[in-house]
Amino acid sequence: MKRRIIQIDEEKCNGCGACAKACHEGAIAMVDGKAKLLRDDYCDGLGDCLPACPMDAIHFVEREAAAYNEAAVLAAKAHKAAHTGCPGARMRQMHHEGDAPATAQKRPSQLSQWPCQIKLAPVNAPYFDGCELLVAADCTAYAYASIHEDFMHGKMTLIGCPKLDAVDYSQKLAAIFAQNDVRSVTLLRMEVPCCGGLEFAAKKAIAESGKELSLRVVTISIEGEILEDA
């Protein structure tokens, strides 16, 4: 049948995940840092996702599509509530060896500049010239205990959360890369899907800057372990 259904422009999508959160039917999910319409029969055509998109990447089209299947949507919701939930918002408590705080000498901060938020950082700051840059998801500082020594030491640090900030980080990062002599970029992200938006923004920014920059991507688990370092 031909009916009204959403269409997502992947070129405009910044991977923030706002549309997936706004879609009560579960028709949209984040796949490889991009919003995807998973099933036509999950989309009711009402468009709750449209105003949530900060990039104007979602629009209605008229095309052949399966009819909206409310029963299937309700069944999927029940299954998700019982078995999974959002990986980034799922409640979890970690227990670490030893309840007392470390008694070793206080470790100095390795933060080398201010501001450190991506959206607040000036593009032409002199400290970006000749620097090695760390772009880190906000949560990594809390999940990975040795972030200062292992990742921030000797680097300029920029932090952000693509799920909470309604901005396209790629534009700001591309400007920083293009207008400064940044030597390398390390991207520190969490294992949760919403962090894919930060990784995508860094890769897009490097491509748009016209610079040949090396990019190291490190993924941290919720338990604070390094899952991948590439």
C-alpha positions in Angstrom: 0.0 0.0 0.0 1.1 3.6 -0.6 1.1 5.7 2.5 2.9 8.5 4.3 6.1 7.4 6.1 9.3 9.0 7.3 12.5 9.2 5.3 15.9 9.9 6.9 18.6 11.8 5.1 21.8 10.1 6.3 24.0 12.9 5.0 22.3 15.4 7.4 22.0 13.0 10.3 24.6 13.8 13.1 23.9 10.7 15.1 22.5 12.4 18.1 19.8 9.8 18.6 17.1 12.4 19.4 14.7 10.9 16.8 15.2 7.4 18.1 14.3 8.5 21.6 11.3 10.5 20.4 9.9 7.5 18.3 7.5 5.8 20.7 7.0 2.9 18.3 10.7 1.9 18.1 10.7 2.3 14.3 14.0 4.2 14.5 17.4 3.0 15.9 21.0 4.2 15.7 23.1 2.0 13.4 26.8 2.8 12.9 26.2 6.3 14.3 23.3 7.0 12.0 19.5 7.0 12.5 17.8 4.2 10.5 14.2 3.3 9.9 14.2 -0.3 11.0 10.7 -1.5 9.9 8.1 0.3 7.8 5.3 -1.4 9.8 6.6 0.2 13.0 6.2 3.7 11.7 2.7 5.2 12.4 3.3 8.2 10.1 2.5 10.7 12.9 6.0 12.2 12.9 6.9 12.5 16.6 10.5 12.2 15.5 10.5 15.2 13.1 10.6 18.1 15.6 13.2 16.2 17.7 15.7 16.2 14.8 18.1 19.2 15.2 19.5 18.7 11.7 16.2 18.7 9.8 17.2 15.2 8.5 13.7 13.6 8.7 10.8 14.3 6.4 7.6 12.6 5.2 7.4 10.9 1.8 4.6 9.0 0.1 5.7 5.6 -1.0 4.9 1.9 -1.0 5.2 0.6 2.6 3.7 -2.0 4.8 0.8 -0.9 6.9 1.3 0.2 10.5 1.2 -2.8 12.7 0.2 -1.7 16.2 0.2 -5.3 17.6 3.7 -5.9 16.4 4.8 -2.6 18.0 3.2 -3.4 21.3 4.8 -6.9 21.3 8.3 -5.4 20.5 7.9 -2.9 23.4 7.0 -5.6 25.8 10.0 -7.7 24.8 12.3 -4.7 25.0 11.1 -3.7 28.5 11.5 -7.2 29.7 14.9 -8.0 28.2 16.9 -5.0 27.2 16.0 -1.4 27.5 18.3 1.4 26.3 21.9 0.3 26.7 22.9 3.9 27.5 20.3 4.4 30.2 20.1 0.9 31.7 20.6 0.8 35.5 23.7 -0.9 36.6 25.8 -0.9 39.8 29.4 -1.7 39.7 31.3 -3.2 42.7 35.1 -2.6 42.8 37.7 -4.3 45.0 38.1 -2.4 48.2 35.5 0.1 49.5 38.0 2.7 50.8 39.4 5.4 48.5 43.0 5.2 47.4 45.4 6.4 50.0 48.2 7.2 47.5 49.4 10.7 47.0 46.9 13.0 45.3 47.4 12.8 41.5 47.6 16.1 39.7 45.1 17.0 37.0 46.3 16.7 33.4 43.8 19.1 31.9 45.9 21.5 29.9 43.4 24.2 28.8 40.0 25.8 29.4 37.2 25.7 28.3 37.2 22.0 27.5 33.6 21.6 26.2 33.6 21.2 22.4 30.8 23.7 21.9 32.6 26.4 24.1 36.2 25.9 22.8 37.5 28.8 20.7 38.5 27.7 17.2 41.7 29.7 16.9 43.1 29.1 20.4 47.0 29.1 20.3 47.2 25.9 22.3 45.7 23.9 19.4 48.8 24.6 17.2 51.1 21.6 17.3 49.0 19.7 19.8 47.9 16.2 20.1 44.1 16.4 20.7 41.9 14.2 22.9 38.2 14.2 22.0 36.4 12.4 24.8 32.8 11.6 25.6 31.7 13.1 29.0 31.1 9.8 30.7 34.6 8.4 30.0 36.1 10.5 32.8 33.8 8.7 35.3 34.0 5.2 33.9 37.8 5.1 33.3 39.7 6.0 36.5 43.1 6.7 35.0 41.9 8.9 32.2 44.2 11.8 33.2 47.4 9.7 33.2 46.6 7.3 30.3 44.8 9.7 27.9 44.9 13.4 28.9 48.6 13.6 29.7 50.4 15.7 27.1 47.2 16.4 25.1 44.6 19.2 24.8 41.3 17.8 25.8 37.8 18.5 24.4 34.7 16.8 25.8 31.1 16.5 24.7 28.0 14.3 24.6 26.1 14.1 21.2 23.0 12.9 22.9 22.7 15.9 25.3 24.0 18.7 23.1 21.8 19.7 20.2 24.7 20.7 18.0 26.7 19.2 15.2 30.2 18.7 16.6 31.7 17.9 13.2 31.4 21.6 12.1 33.3 22.9 15.2 35.9 20.1 15.1 36.5 20.6 11.3 37.1 24.3 11.9 39.7 23.5 14.7 41.4 20.9 12.5 41.5 23.2 9.4 42.7 26.3 11.1 45.3 24.8 13.5 48.3 22.4 13.2 46.7 19.5 15.1 49.1 16.6 14.9 46.9 13.7 15.9 43.4 13.0 17.3 42.4 10.4 20.0 38.7 9.7 20.3 37.7 8.3 23.6 34.1 6.9 23.7 31.8 4.7 25.7 30.5 1.4 24.5 26.9 2.7 24.4 25.4 3.4 21.0 24.8 7.1 21.5 28.6 7.6 21.6 28.7 6.6 17.9 27.6 10.1 17.2 30.9 11.5 18.6 33.0 9.1 16.7 31.1 9.9 13.5 31.6 13.6 14.1 35.3 13.3 14.5 35.7 11.2 11.3 33.5 13.6 9.4 35.4 16.6 10.7 38.8 15.2 9.7 37.4 14.5 6.2 36.0 18.0 5.8 39.1 19.7 7.2 41.2 18.6 4.3 43.9 17.5 6.7 45.5 14.1 6.8 45.1 13.4 10.6 45.6 10.1 12.3 42.6 9.0 14.4 42.8 6.6 17.3 39.5 5.4 18.6 39.3 3.9 22.1 36.1 2.3 23.4 35.5 2.1 27.2 33.1 -0.3 28.8 30.6 0.8 31.5 32.7 -1.2 33.9 35.7 0.9 33.0 37.7 -1.5 30.9 39.2 -0.8 27.4 37.2 -2.8 25.0 38.8 -1.7 21.7 41.8 0.5 20.8 42.2 1.1 17.1 
